[in-house]
Amino acid sequence: MRIMTGVRDHQDESAVRLAGRAIEQVMSSPPCCVASSMTLGDALAGMAREKLRHLVVNDDGGRCVGVLADRAIAAAWAAEPGTLSNRRVSSVLDPVPAVVGVDATVVDAARRMRTACVDAVAVVDARGVAVGIVTGSDLVALLAG
């Protein structure tokens, strides 16, 4: 007896197609970027103004050094409320930036998010310059779409 395998097979094929999709088809581009030397308060103001939860962070040479999440700012504030006006963005970044290359697929980005325990990754070119950003919400929208 076979029970409705046609629906399941179609869902599996669809998931494989989505997972293999080029990250450039899903990412937001260009990303909103801030300098690593910016204060957390200024970064938070930019997030609020642009209605964003993540900002790509660049070093002085314009290369991506990570992604700043609103929760990192909230954690810094909770630990020391007066810190936002004098603490630099670089102080709350992970030492290993959550990034994927422009040749990545959706599943590559999802895996990087999972291994780094983050909900956004920057998409960088061969020079390390951010060309986009992908968030967990982007992946959910893709799956639900």
Buried (B, 14 or more C-beta within 10 A) or exposed (E): EEEEEEEEEEEEEEEEEBBEEEBBEBBBEEBBBBBBEBBBBBBBEBBEEEEBBBBBBBBEEEBBBBBBBBEBBEEBBEEEEEBBEEBBBBEBBBEEBBBBEBEBBBBBBBBBBEEBEBBBBBBBBEEBBBBBBBBBEBBEEBEEE
